[in-house]
Amino acid sequence: MPAGQTSTNGWGATRTPGTGAVTAVHASYNVTTAPNGSVGIGCRASRTGDSRPPTACTHNGTACTAG
């Protein structure tokens, strides 16, 4: 997350840390994803400045949509 942004709560994953380069780990109920399936995760965030969306996202090392 850009400087000044903090993840305050979320769903579908556990996030660490709450700011900077954040890692999201699956929740217990979405451990397995079917081939060509999808998993929805999200978070609420607060900011004190920069309001840009995240700039990169990967899933198991493969690029995915961020923002």
N, C-alpha and C positions, 0 to 999 in steps of 0.2 A: 504494500500500500504506500502511496506517496507520503512524504513527510507531513506530519500534522494530522493524519487520519488514524483512527483507532477502531478496531472491531469491538463492538460492545456486546453483541449476542448473536446467535446464529442457529441454523437448523441443518440437519442432514450430515453434519460432520463436527469434529472437535478441531478447533483452530488454535495454533500456537506459533509464535507469540501473538499478541493482539495488535501489533503494528509492524511496519517494515515488510520483509519477506515472510509472508504467513504460510504455514503448512496446514492443510486440512486433511484429516484422517477420517475415513468412513465411520458412520455410526453403526452400532451393532445390528441394526435392522437393514442395512444396505451393503453388507460385506461383499456379496456376489453381484456382479453385473453381467447380464447375458450378452453374448456377442451382438454387436450393433445396438445394444441397449443404452440407456442413459441413467444418470443419477443426478438428482437436483440437490444442490447445496446452496446455502445463502447466508448472508449475515447483514446485520445492521451496523452502521459505523457512524462515528461522529468525526468532525473535522474542525481544525482551527487554521484554515488557510487553503491549501491546495485541494481542489475538488475533482481532480481527474480520476477516472476509473483505474483499476489495476491495469498494468501494462503487459503482463504475461501470465499465462496459465498453462500448467501441464497436468496430465493425468498419467501416472505411471511412466513418466518421462516423455510422453507424447503431447505435443501442443494441442490446446483446445481453446474454445472461445472464452475470453475474459471480458468482464464489464457488465 
